[in-house]
Amino acid sequence: MEQRLQKILSQWGIASRRKAEEMIIAGRVRVNSKTASLGEKANPEGDLIEVDGHPIDPGSRPQPAYLLLNKPAGVVSTCVEPGKRKKVLDLLPPQLRAGQGIHPVGRLDVESTGALLLTNDGQLTYCLTHPKHQVPKIYEVWVEGHPSEKIIKFWCQGIILSGKKTLPAKVRVLEKSYASQTLLEVVIYEGRNRLIRRVAEQLGHPVLKLHRTAIGQIKLQPPGEAILPVGQYRNLKTSEMFFLQKLINN
């Protein structure tokens, strides 16, 4: 059956749908020895599809993988790292690293910790990162000082950041320490780069520690269960997969 090339590349774990579109535009994809164009369709069972000169084997489509990782600090959320820093894929066993197309969905910066989804489902990656879905992400954030009610209100309503207003967020105080630090729960609905750190800095309360506890209904500590240990991963539960399926179908 014919499908759009970017969908085929994502299903075979070669790239997310968005990245696959970039690869097609860059001329890195060929169909039956001709350079492909964006929007073109092909049949992986009958057409010769090549990426960077390497043909796709119709029988090598990897099994779909849906994992939740509790990312430690000091680990980068990328598949390729020119330096020597550890990558999130390095935390997986060899059978999940080689040729499976597994990649992180979105990112946590190197010093941030917590919930990170890993998958080789390009369609899911596209849905979770597309602004229209506004999937809530929940964080525990230690900041400098004790933000006033006025500051919390500004954060919740949205502020101008790099010329664009942030989406409304949910922010509440969880704990105040005697060391002039405050623990906040922050819920955001967009994926702008280092968003929480940049907003907190602009409001005068720089982030000291940032930890993501949940992505939508997918939690590091499901109700009645132990928290996922730091540096460990697990397969998503049936209820969590149902949440993601609803997202894809909307």
C-alpha positions as CSV (number, residue, x, y, z in Angstrom):
1,M,0.0,0.0,0.0
2,E,1.3,3.5,-0.9
3,Q,2.0,5.9,1.9
4,R,3.7,9.2,2.2
5,L,7.5,8.8,2.4
6,Q,7.8,10.7,5.7
7,K,5.4,8.2,7.2
8,I,7.3,5.2,5.9
9,L,10.6,6.6,7.2
10,S,9.1,7.2,10.6
11,Q,7.5,3.7,10.7
12,W,10.8,2.1,9.9
13,G,12.4,4.0,12.8
14,I,14.7,6.0,10.5
15,A,13.6,9.4,11.7
16,S,10.7,11.3,13.2
17,R,8.1,12.4,10.7
18,R,9.3,16.0,11.0
19,K,13.0,15.0,10.6
20,A,12.0,12.8,7.6
21,E,10.5,15.7,5.9
22,E,13.7,17.6,6.3
23,M,15.7,14.7,4.9
24,I,13.4,14.6,1.8
25,I,13.7,18.4,1.3
26,A,17.5,18.0,1.5
27,G,17.5,15.5,-1.3
28,R,18.7,12.6,0.9
29,V,15.8,10.3,-0.1
30,R,15.4,8.5,-3.4
31,V,12.5,6.4,-4.8
32,N,13.3,4.0,-7.7
33,S,16.6,5.8,-8.3
34,K,15.0,9.3,-8.5
35,T,15.3,12.0,-5.9
36,A,12.1,12.1,-3.9
37,S,10.0,15.2,-3.3
38,L,8.0,16.2,-0.2
39,G,4.5,14.7,-0.3
40,E,5.5,11.9,-2.6
41,K,4.1,8.4,-1.9
42,A,5.6,5.0,-2.2
43,N,5.0,1.4,-1.5
44,P,7.7,-0.1,0.7
45,E,6.9,-3.6,-0.5
46,G,7.4,-2.7,-4.2
47,D,9.4,0.4,-4.5
48,L,13.1,0.9,-3.9
49,I,13.5,3.5,-1.2
50,E,16.9,4.8,-0.4
51,V,18.2,7.1,2.3
52,D,21.7,8.5,1.9
53,G,22.2,5.8,-0.7
54,H,21.2,2.9,1.6
55,P,18.1,0.9,0.6
56,I,15.3,0.3,3.1
57,D,14.7,-3.4,3.6
58,P,10.9,-4.0,3.6
59,G,11.3,-6.9,6.0
60,S,13.4,-5.0,8.5
61,R,10.7,-2.8,10.0
62,P,11.5,-2.8,13.8
63,Q,9.0,-3.7,16.4
64,P,7.3,-0.6,17.9
65,A,8.9,0.5,21.1
66,Y,7.3,2.7,23.8
67,L,9.5,3.4,26.8
68,L,9.6,5.8,29.7
69,L,13.0,6.7,31.1
70,N,13.9,8.4,34.3
71,K,16.7,10.6,33.0
72,P,19.7,11.3,35.3
73,A,21.5,14.6,35.3
74,G,24.5,14.9,33.1
75,V,23.0,12.8,30.3
76,V,22.0,14.4,26.9
77,S,18.7,13.9,25.3
78,T,20.1,13.4,21.8
79,C,20.8,10.3,19.6
80,V,24.2,11.8,18.4
81,E,26.7,13.5,20.7
82,P,29.9,14.8,19.1
83,G,31.5,15.0,22.6
84,K,32.0,12.3,25.1
85,R,28.9,13.0,27.2
86,K,26.6,10.0,27.9
87,K,23.4,9.9,25.8
88,V,20.0,8.7,26.9
89,L,20.3,5.8,24.4
90,D,23.4,4.6,26.2
91,L,21.1,3.8,29.2
92,L,19.3,1.2,27.1
93,P,20.5,-2.4,26.5
94,P,22.3,-3.1,23.2
95,Q,19.3,-4.8,21.6
96,L,17.3,-1.6,21.8
97,R,20.1,0.7,20.6
98,A,21.2,-0.9,17.4
99,G,19.0,-0.4,14.3
100,Q,15.8,0.1,16.2
101,G,15.3,3.8,15.4
102,I,14.5,4.5,19.1
103,H,14.8,8.2,19.9
104,P,13.7,10.6,22.6
105,V,10.5,12.5,22.2
106,G,11.4,16.1,22.9
107,R,14.2,16.9,25.2
108,L,15.3,17.6,28.8
109,D,18.4,19.7,29.0
110,V,21.6,18.0,30.2
111,E,21.2,19.0,33.9
112,S,17.4,18.4,34.1
113,T,16.1,15.1,35.2
114,G,13.0,12.9,35.1
115,A,10.4,11.6,32.7
116,L,11.5,11.2,29.1
117,L,9.6,9.2,26.4
118,L,11.6,7.0,24.0
119,T,10.0,5.5,20.9
120,N,10.6,4.5,17.3
121,D,7.1,5.6,16.3
122,G,7.5,8.7,14.3
123,Q,3.8,9.5,14.1
124,L,3.7,9.5,17.9
125,T,6.7,11.7,18.1
126,Y,5.1,14.1,15.7
127,C,1.8,14.2,17.7
128,L,3.5,14.7,21.1
129,T,5.7,17.5,19.8
130,H,3.2,19.3,17.7
131,P,2.0,22.6,19.3
132,K,-1.7,21.9,18.6
133,H,-1.9,19.0,21.0
134,Q,-0.7,20.9,24.1
135,V,0.2,17.8,26.0
136,P,0.7,18.8,29.7
137,K,4.1,18.2,31.2
138,I,4.5,18.4,35.0
139,Y,7.7,19.5,36.7
140,E,9.0,19.9,40.2
141,V,11.2,23.0,40.1
142,W,13.5,24.4,42.8
143,V,14.0,28.1,42.3
144,E,16.0,30.8,44.0
145,G,14.1,33.0,46.5
146,H,10.4,32.9,47.4
147,P,8.3,34.0,44.4
148,S,5.4,36.3,45.4
149,E,1.8,35.7,44.6
150,K,2.1,38.4,41.9
151,I,5.1,36.6,40.3
152,I,3.2,33.3,40.3
153,K,0.2,35.0,38.7
154,F,2.4,36.5,35.9
155,W,3.9,33.1,35.3
156,C,0.4,31.4,35.1
157,Q,-0.9,34.1,32.7
158,G,2.1,33.9,30.4
159,I,4.9,36.4,29.8
160,I,6.6,37.7,26.7
161,L,9.6,35.6,25.9
162,S,11.8,36.3,22.8
163,G,8.9,38.4,21.4
164,K,6.2,35.7,21.9
165,K,3.9,35.2,24.8
166,T,4.1,31.9,26.6
167,L,1.0,29.8,26.9
168,P,-0.8,29.9,30.3
169,A,0.7,27.6,32.8
170,K,-0.2,26.2,36.2
171,V,2.2,27.0,39.0
172,R,1.8,26.3,42.7
173,V,4.1,26.4,45.7
174,L,5.0,23.0,47.2
175,E,7.6,23.9,49.7
176,K,9.7,26.8,51.0
177,S,13.1,26.3,52.6
178,Y,15.0,28.4,55.1
179,A,17.8,28.7,52.5
180,S,15.7,31.1,50.5
181,Q,14.6,28.5,48.0
182,T,11.2,27.4,46.8
183,L,9.9,24.2,45.4
184,L,7.2,24.8,42.7
185,E,5.0,22.4,40.7
186,V,4.9,23.8,37.2
187,V,2.6,22.4,34.5
188,I,3.3,23.7,30.9
189,Y,1.6,23.0,27.6
190,E,4.3,23.9,25.1
191,G,7.7,22.7,24.2
192,R,9.8,25.8,23.7
193,N,13.5,25.3,24.3
194,R,14.4,25.6,28.0
195,L,11.1,27.3,28.6
196,I,10.8,26.9,32.4
197,R,14.4,28.0,33.0
198,R,14.0,31.1,30.8
199,V,10.7,32.2,32.3
200,A,12.0,31.7,35.9
201,E,15.2,33.7,35.1
202,Q,13.2,36.5,33.6
203,L,10.9,36.7,36.6
204,G,13.9,36.9,38.9
205,H,13.9,33.4,40.4
206,P,16.5,31.3,38.5
207,V,16.0,27.6,38.5
208,L,18.3,25.6,40.8
209,K,16.9,22.1,39.9
210,L,14.4,20.9,37.4
211,H,12.7,17.5,37.4
212,R,9.9,16.3,35.1
213,T,7.5,13.9,36.9
214,A,4.9,13.3,34.2
215,I,4.0,13.7,30.5
216,G,0.2,13.7,30.2
217,Q,-1.0,10.6,32.0
218,I,2.4,8.9,31.9
219,K,4.1,9.3,35.3
220,L,7.4,8.3,36.8
221,Q,5.3,7.0,39.8
222,P,2.0,5.6,38.8
223,P,-0.7,5.5,41.5
224,G,0.1,2.7,44.0
225,E,3.4,1.9,42.5
226,A,7.1,2.6,43.3
227,I,8.8,5.4,41.4
228,L,10.9,4.4,38.4
229,P,14.5,4.4,39.6
230,V,16.9,7.1,38.2
231,G,18.6,5.9,35.0
232,Q,16.1,3.0,34.5
233,Y,13.4,2.6,31.9
234,R,10.1,0.6,31.6
235,N,7.6,-0.2,28.9
236,L,4.5,1.9,28.9
237,K,1.4,0.4,30.5
238,T,-1.8,-0.4,28.6
239,S,-3.6,2.6,30.1
240,E,-0.7,4.9,29.0
241,M,-0.8,3.4,25.5
242,F,-4.5,4.1,25.4
243,F,-3.8,7.8,26.3
244,L,-1.2,8.0,23.4
245,Q,-3.6,6.3,21.0
246,K,-6.3,8.8,21.7
247,L,-3.8,11.6,21.1
248,I,-2.8,10.2,17.7
249,N,-6.4,9.7,16.6
250,N,-7.4,13.3,17.5
